[in-house]
Amino acid sequence: MSAAEFDYEFILEDEFDAISLGKKRSDDEILSGKYPAKNHARKVAHELGVDKGIVYLVGEPERLFPDSDQGPKFRQQRYFYYLSGVDYAGCTVTYDIAHDNLVLWIPYTEPKKSHWFGSTPSTAQAARLYDADQVHYASDLAGYITSLPAAATVYALHPDQRPPQLVQHQSFRSRSSDGPKIDTTALKPAMNRAREVKDSYEIALIRRANDISSAAHRRVAQALLRMTNESQLQAVFEAVCTSRDAHSQAYPVIAGAGPNGATLHYGANNAPLKGSANIVLDAGCEYRCYASDVTRTLPISGSFSPRAAAISDIVTRMQNECIALMRPGKFFYEIHQHAGHVAVDGLLKLGILRGTREELIAAGTVSAFFTHGLGHHVGLEVHDVVGDAPLLMSAASETVGGVLRRGKRTMMTPKKLLAMNRISQATAAEKQRTVLRAGMILTIEPGLYFNREYLEGFFREDPVHSKLIEWDVVERYYPVGGSRTEDCILVTESGHENLTTAPKEQELLDVINGRHGSKPRK
């Protein structure tokens, strides 16, 4: 069947069980209220550890491409959104810590501009829509900034986000004590700590994003046997999300068939499905700026080949056992280690690894196949911010260009895995910063990959690891490509809740093949 002939129909009704329906009604009640920007501001002030000062955050401005009257799709600055709940361009928010006063500064839309592009709310409308003590037009912001007392401290996110009025003033002043002090170092880590644990409103948003993504994964599975190209999975997934008022993806859809599934962030999504056994679909929408992150590995023919089934079974055990370990007080790096040990046992049984379990764990060879971190925070970013320390501890993380890499963005090499194995020697204070707490939302996304370039480029000639891998057996698994399963897990006071309801395991096979796990078509 050609792409032009493919049937893109999809079902719009809700697909939740009775328990989920109860949660959905509760979430509807929560989300009918205002986004809790004021509570977020107070939380940030607490993390700053000060009782006075001004938090100053700018939102995303309107942008145009060079030499064009068109611009990129608007995406609000996430730190700004956390303190405002506002999702349009040209806004600023300030929070006076001493007076507990949150002020939103919004642009005024001229009538002729509103005719072309629509209008932004007036100050009176914005006061009803958003959780702010006051709302003023942005044209009045300069006067507010210049009226701040000389002893004030203004907390900005970055040096290039300082109030321009103060920067201009300070460039002409003769004494460093003349005028408010601008601090561009304390706000970001304080906001990271505040964002790490989600409140009930944020949890409801992330659950909603997961519900929509799960419905889209189900629809893709229902249509899979009629698909012929990776692009069709992407098209159906995005159509279902859009139809449920989720107009943006939290990250570009990954739909990798066969060997393409062994590329973690594959993005071409244009290869035919014919000739491949599996396809890895890593796709999650965002809802009101909050992300979901969901992955399923689907058998293109409706059933896994024996080798693909064997790998899928290992990944399933890795995920199920790791989800069961999620609870307050647990260290995430220990859960990652457990996933690795399950993988060692499974790959040994298949003959892909050789040697003893103990020497394989000591060498870290499993990282040749389980190549990334077990998961990451999810929130306003799909790879959300961390507090004072990475989930997998500093020994197993890296900073590239000043940006902390986490989750699948960090390649889990044997060296890093061994460093993680030594974390038990870390100080109690350092370990405590990485402990799981109620309100955190993290992915659990184990995967096993047979990427020829990576395996043969880094492990085949290695004097240690080459002897622990049975290369003739690996050769037979290259067509499997990759296998990954990923859910978003909320840490609760008593354990955990899986926010992802996309079908998996036997239910996924039933949905693909039109058995009881699938709703009848209209």
Buried (B, 14 or more C-beta within 10 A) or exposed (E): EEEEEBEEEBBEEEBBEEEBEEBBEEBEEBBEEBBBBBBBBBBBBEBBEBEEBBBBBBBBEEEEEEEEEEEEEEEBBBBBBBBBBBBBBBBBBBBBBEEEBBBBBBBEBEEEEEEEEEEBBBBEEBBEBBBBBEBBEBEEBEEBBBEBEEEBBBBBBEEEBBBEBBEEBBEEEEEEEEBBBBBBEBBBBBBBBBBBBBBEBBBBBBBBBBBBBBBBBBBBBBBBEEBBBBBBBBBBBBBBBBBBEBEBBBBEBBBBBBBBBBBBEBBEBEBEBEEBBBBBBBBBBBBBBBBBBBBBBBBBBEEBBEBBBBBBBBBBBBBBBBBEBBBBEBBBBBBBBBBBBBBBBBBBEBEBBBBEEEEBBEBBBBBBBBBBBBBBBBBBBBBBBBBEBBBBBBBBBBEEEEEBBBBBBBBBBBEBBBBBBEBEEBEEEBBEBBEBEBBBBBBBBBBBBBBEEBBEEBBBEBEEBEEBBBEEBBEBBBBBBBBBBBBBBBBBEEBBBEBBBBBBBEBBBBBBBBEEBBBEEE
